């Protein structure tokens, strides 16, 4: 005997729902898990920008969107310009106000309405710099009128009912203590100013995240409006930067992403934006302070074992009675050992700081970060009826004269009906059941149906609709297919109607197969026929843009430092193996200016060449010192001679051969037929 309790939870449990949890970092308690268990979910999908990764109640992260991807999608502001203030919290507030003022002037030139906002994080009521102290500072020291300030705390909710996007809204400063509630998504927040130690607040992650959202999810024309700004008060040099780095990593940033997107700014530098802009073009690059590592030491550093270059990279100074070593540029192993011996922090902390610093130095030296342009790549085009067109699959279909009715309307189809029937009967006082024999069931395929053949064809026409097939063609094709199927003795109209969904899928697969045949035919005619009018032209060109390289983990993390890679990150490359050896060979060649590890299927961030049914994304794109472009596709031994490699080689060589000597293509292998390695294969081609 079961007692059924009427409740919404029990109703949900009957349906085994798919549960979606937003802001999942807030749902990690035992009570939450018990509640979710009660509804018997088929699956639970969590969304969060700050995942909990603890062993006891952490999230199982299935998909991670990198900061570079979000930036490429124009969803977030990057980089973050960080300024540390060691001379008091008033200095941090002052520069936050000045930053907002500068941004407000630039925002007046933007095509959309933007009112930059400062988020100020105050200390708790028992602290020194409370909400009241901060508000008083803004009003009395910086002449900010009270109507431009809003306080958002547990007791003061001055943002409730306010539309911050309204041009008539005066609010420019928001003072809070803890994280603003989820759903507070005002992308006008540009400046984060904290007067408390960043590490002392779990809410710093959420607050920092509030200034990363891009207004209108669209990259701004003025470059300074594409960045976020953080002013942090600190009592220890470089401590705020270290803590903010930890926070960004806990928010989901990779260490390499932090090294690329967190830029330190000298608080004593006259111009907070790094330079006086001659214009506000998108590609203007501020001259920011070179990455420097600051370490507090308890004794004089021993420099006797250091080289002259290593000695010149360090500066020893005294700050508030403490001795500090500042290193500009990369920290070598001997220098790291010398610093570790006298550092106040323990060895592990120093090693972590040095590794992150060296990543920042390496990122700052990349050509993309220094405003260097990558030479444009001409695209493969073809003349069609006197018009120049980029080679794409639509061109192949046009050239082949794609028409579905040119192909046989014959479908090899037999329905697979997997149904099981049982015979239930009463014997005495017991109910018994057993598998029903075929002779005991009705053959429903022989039953009459009210649905007509024309109605079935109409339904299939709607279900199988194709963008490149007219309705007239599709209807005619379907009619022929159905007529052909009904000639098969084992198939009746009722059979087809009962199995209409798998029938529709089979027809779609048939149409797709015919389209592939048409594309293969058109591909050969378009590019490789004797009368093919192929051009490699800059009329359609591709450009690797400095701010659009949406990499995602895993990133290359090997010990060899690639000096000539155009971007700071290299995606999905192991630290050893044949592909790494090929990349290293390219990086070491003096004839190479810079190169890119090409991304696969990332839209405008990927360079591709056309194949019959898809696109070909070569492994490495190289700009040579003489301005020519070298494209290298590396193939391991098992793939050297397969059909896929042959097709890629043909289109790559076709692209290069029509470039008037501006482009080169190499299908590189470990050893070619002459026993030559990758380096010699490249030299043979470029010399």
Residue pairs with C-beta under 8 A, 6 or more apart in sequence:
4 10
9 38
9 39
12 39
12 40
13 38
13 39
13 40
16 40
16 41
16 42
17 39
17 41
17 42
18 41
18 42
18 43
18 45
19 36
19 39
19 41
19 43
19 44
19 45
20 44
20 45
20 46
20 47
21 27
21 44
21 45
21 46
21 47
22 47
22 48
22 182
23 47
23 48
23 182
24 46
24 47
24 48
24 51
24 52
24 59
25 48
25 50
25 51
25 52
25 59
26 182
27 46
28 52
28 57
28 58
29 57
33 57
36 44
46 59
48 59
49 209
49 251
49 252
50 205
50 206
50 209
50 250
50 251
50 252
51 58
51 59
51 61
51 252
52 58
52 59
53 59
53 61
64 252
64 552
64 553
65 552
66 254
66 257
66 550
66 551
66 552
66 553
67 76
67 78
67 252
67 253
67 254
67 257
67 261
68 257
68 260
68 549
68 550
68 551
68 552
68 569
69 550
69 551
69 552
70 76
71 78
71 261
71 547
71 550
72 548
72 549
72 550
72 602
72 605
73 217
73 550
74 214
74 217
74 218
74 219
75 213
75 214
75 217
76 212
76 213
76 214
77 190
77 211
77 212
77 213
77 214
77 225
77 226
77 227
77 228
78 212
78 226
78 227
78 228
78 261
79 227
79 228
79 260
79 261
79 262
79 263
80 208
80 212
80 227
80 228
80 229
80 230
80 248
80 261
80 262
80 263
81 227
81 228
81 229
81 230
81 263
81 265
81 288
82 230
82 232
82 240
82 241
82 244
82 262
82 263
82 264
82 265
83 92
83 95
83 229
83 230
83 231
83 232
83 264
83 265
83 266
83 267
83 272
84 232
84 234
84 237
84 238
84 240
84 241
84 264
84 267
85 91
85 92
85 95
85 231
85 232
85 233
85 234
85 267
86 234
86 235
86 236
86 237
86 267
86 319
86 320
87 267
88 233
89 129
89 195
89 233
90 137
90 141
91 233
91 267
92 193
92 194
92 195
92 231
92 232
92 233
93 120
93 134
93 137
93 138
93 141
93 142
93 193
93 195
93 231
94 141
94 142
95 231
95 267
95 272
96 118
96 120
96 191
96 193
96 229
96 231
97 118
97 138
97 142
97 144
98 272
99 118
99 190
99 191
99 229
99 231
99 272
100 116
100 117
100 118
100 172
100 173
100 190
100 191
102 224
102 272
102 273
103 116
103 190
103 191
103 224
103 225
103 229
104 115
104 116
104 172
106 222
106 224
106 225
106 280
107 114
107 115
107 116
107 222
107 225
109 221
109 222
109 280
110 220
110 221
110 222
110 225
111 221
112 215
112 216
112 218
113 165
113 167
114 188
114 215
114 220
114 225
115 164
115 167
115 169
115 172
115 188
116 172
116 188
116 190
116 191
117 164
117 171
117 172
117 173
117 174
117 186
117 188
117 189
117 190
117 191
118 172
118 173
118 174
118 189
118 190
118 191
118 192
118 193
119 174
119 176
119 180
119 189
119 191
119 192
119 193
119 207
119 210
119 211
120 134
120 173
120 174
120 175
120 176
120 193
120 194
120 195
121 176
121 177
121 192
121 193
121 194
121 195
121 196
121 201
121 203
121 204
121 207
122 129
122 130
122 131
122 133
122 134
122 175
122 176
122 177
122 195
122 196
123 129
123 130
123 177
123 195
123 196
124 130
124 177
125 131
127 196
129 195
129 196
131 151
131 153
131 156
131 175
131 177
134 175
134 195
135 149
135 151
135 175
138 144
138 149
138 173
139 145
139 146
139 149
144 172
144 173
145 170
147 170
147 171
148 170
148 171
148 172
148 173
149 171
149 172
149 173
149 174
149 175
150 158
150 159
150 162
150 171
150 173
150 174
150 175
151 158
151 174
151 175
151 176
152 158
152 159
152 174
152 175
152 176
152 180
153 175
153 176
153 177
153 178
154 177
154 178
159 174
159 180
159 184
162 169
162 171
163 169
164 171
164 186
164 188
165 186
165 188
174 180
174 189
176 207
177 203
178 201
178 203
179 202
179 203
179 205
179 206
179 207
180 206
180 207
180 210
184 210
185 213
186 210
186 213
187 213
187 214
187 215
187 216
187 217
188 215
189 210
189 211
189 213
190 211
190 225
190 228
190 229
191 211
191 228
191 229
191 230
191 231
192 207
192 208
192 210
192 211
192 228
192 229
192 230
192 231
193 230
193 231
193 232
194 201
194 204
194 207
194 230
194 231
194 232
194 233
195 233
196 233
197 234
197 235
197 239
197 240
197 243
198 204
198 232
198 240
198 243
198 244
198 247
199 243
199 246
199 247
204 244
204 247
205 247
205 250
205 251
208 230
208 244
208 247
208 248
208 251
209 251
211 228
211 229
211 230
212 228
214 220
214 226
215 225
219 226
219 282
219 547
220 226
221 280
221 282
222 280
222 282
223 280
223 281
223 282
223 283
223 284
223 285
223 286
224 273
224 277
224 280
224 286
226 282
226 547
230 244
232 240
232 244
233 240
234 240
236 296
237 294
237 296
237 319
237 324
238 293
238 294
238 295
238 353
241 262
241 264
242 353
244 262
245 258
245 262
245 356
248 257
248 258
248 262
249 255
249 258
253 261
254 553
254 555
255 355
255 356
255 359
256 359
256 363
256 555
256 557
256 568
256 569
257 569
258 356
258 359
259 356
259 359
259 360
259 362
259 363
259 568
260 360
260 363
260 369
260 568
260 569
262 360
263 288
264 288
264 289
264 291
264 292
265 272
265 274
265 288
265 289
266 289
269 289
273 286
274 286
274 287
274 288
274 289
275 286
275 287
277 284
278 284
282 547
283 371
283 546
285 369
285 370
285 371
290 328
290 329
290 361
290 364
291 328
291 329
291 357
291 360
291 361
291 364
292 326
292 327
292 328
292 357
293 326
293 327
293 331
293 353
293 354
293 357
294 324
294 325
294 326
294 327
295 324
295 325
295 327
295 339
295 343
295 344
295 345
295 350
295 353
296 322
296 323
296 324
296 343
296 344
296 345
297 323
297 324
297 325
297 339
297 342
297 343
297 344
298 323
298 342
298 343
298 344
299 323
299 342
300 316
300 323
300 342
301 314
301 316
301 325
301 338
301 339
301 341
301 342
302 338
302 341
302 342
303 310
303 311
303 314
303 338
305 334
305 338
306 334
306 335
306 338
307 334
310 332
310 334
310 335
313 327
313 328
313 329
313 330
313 335
314 325
314 326
314 327
314 335
315 325
315 326
315 327
315 328
316 323
316 324
316 325
316 326
317 323
317 324
317 326
318 324
325 339
327 335
327 339
327 357
329 361
330 358
330 361
330 362
331 339
331 354
331 357
331 358
336 350
336 351
336 354
339 350
339 354
340 347
340 350
340 351
343 350
345 353
362 561
362 568
363 369
363 568
363 569
364 370
365 563
366 565
366 566
366 567
366 568
367 374
367 564
367 566
367 594
368 374
368 546
368 547
368 549
368 566
368 567
368 568
369 546
369 568
371 546
372 546
372 566
372 594
373 546
374 543
374 544
374 546
374 566
374 594
374 596
374 623
375 623
375 627
375 629
376 538
376 541
376 542
376 543
377 541
377 542
377 543
377 607
377 621
377 629
377 663
378 536
378 537
378 538
378 540
378 541
378 659
378 662
378 663
379 390
379 391
379 536
379 537
379 540
379 541
379 542
380 390
380 391
380 527
380 534
380 535
380 536
380 609
380 610
380 651
380 654
380 655
380 658
381 388
381 389
381 390
381 391
381 534
381 535
381 536
381 537
381 539
381 540
382 388
382 389
382 391
382 395
382 526
382 527
382 532
382 533
382 534
382 535
383 389
383 533
383 535
384 395
384 398
384 399
388 535
388 537
388 539
388 540
389 395
390 540
391 526
391 527
391 534
391 610
392 610
393 519
393 610
393 613
394 468
395 522
395 526
396 518
396 519
396 521
396 522
396 523
396 526
396 612
397 468
397 515
397 518
397 519
397 522
398 522
399 522
399 525
399 526
400 518
400 519
400 521
400 522
400 525
402 468
402 515
402 518
402 519
402 522
403 473
404 469
404 473
404 474
404 477
404 511
404 514
405 473
405 476
405 477
407 514
407 517
409 477
409 480
409 481
409 484
410 481
410 484
411 481
411 484
411 485
411 506
411 507
411 510
413 485
413 503
413 506
414 490
414 491
415 491
415 495
415 496
415 498
415 499
415 502
415 503
416 502
417 498
417 499
420 435
421 435
421 436
421 440
421 441
422 433
422 434
422 435
422 436
423 433
423 434
423 435
423 436
423 440
424 431
424 432
424 433
425 431
425 432
425 433
426 432
444 494
444 498
445 492
445 494
445 495
445 498
446 492
446 494
447 494
448 494
449 493
449 494
449 497
451 493
451 497
453 482
453 486
453 493
456 482
456 493
456 496
456 497
456 500
457 475
457 478
457 479
457 482
459 500
460 478
460 482
460 500
460 503
460 504
460 507
461 471
461 474
461 475
461 478
463 500
463 504
464 474
464 478
464 504
464 507
464 508
464 511
465 471
465 474
466 474
466 511
468 515
469 477
469 511
477 511
478 507
481 507
481 510
482 496
485 491
485 496
486 492
486 493
486 496
496 503
516 612
516 613
519 612
519 613
520 612
520 613
523 610
523 611
523 612
524 612
525 532
526 532
526 534
527 534
527 610
527 651
527 654
528 650
528 654
534 654
534 658
535 658
536 655
536 656
536 658
536 659
536 660
536 662
536 663
542 607
544 566
544 596
544 607
544 621
545 604
545 605
548 604
548 605
549 567
549 569
549 596
549 599
549 605
550 599
550 602
550 605
551 567
551 569
551 570
551 571
551 599
552 571
554 571
554 572
555 569
555 570
555 571
555 572
556 562
556 569
556 570
556 571
556 572
556 573
556 574
556 575
557 575
558 573
558 574
558 575
558 576
558 580
559 575
560 575
560 580
560 584
562 570
562 583
562 584
562 587
563 587
564 586
564 587
564 592
564 593
564 594
564 595
565 587
565 594
565 595
565 596
565 597
566 594
566 595
566 596
567 596
570 583
570 597
571 597
571 599
573 579
573 580
573 583
573 597
574 580
578 634
578 636
578 670
579 619
579 634
581 670
581 678
582 619
582 620
582 632
582 634
582 668
582 678
583 595
583 597
583 620
585 677
585 678
585 679
585 682
586 592
586 595
586 620
586 622
586 632
586 682
587 595
589 679
589 682
589 683
590 625
591 624
591 625
591 626
591 686
592 622
592 623
592 624
592 625
593 623
593 624
593 625
594 622
594 623
595 620
595 621
595 622
595 623
596 620
596 621
596 622
597 619
597 620
598 606
598 607
598 617
598 618
598 619
598 620
598 621
599 605
599 606
599 617
600 606
600 617
601 615
601 617
606 617
607 617
607 618
607 621
607 631
608 615
608 616
608 617
609 615
609 616
609 618
609 648
609 651
609 652
609 655
610 616
610 651
611 647
611 648
611 651
612 647
616 633
616 647
616 648
616 651
616 652
618 631
618 632
618 633
618 648
618 652
618 665
619 632
619 633
619 634
620 631
620 632
620 633
620 634
621 629
621 630
621 631
622 629
622 630
622 631
622 632
623 629
623 630
624 630
624 686
627 662
628 661
628 662
628 663
628 664
628 686
629 662
629 663
629 664
630 663
630 664
630 665
630 666
630 682
630 685
630 686
631 652
631 655
631 656
631 663
631 664
631 665
631 666
632 666
632 668
632 682
633 648
633 649
633 652
633 665
633 666
633 667
633 668
634 668
634 669
634 678
635 645
635 667
635 668
635 669
636 669
636 670
637 669
637 670
639 645
640 669
645 667
648 667
649 665
649 667
652 665
652 667
653 665
655 663
655 665
656 663
656 664
656 665
664 685
664 686
666 681
666 682
666 685
668 678
668 681
668 682
669 678
669 681
670 677
670 678
671 677
672 681
676 684
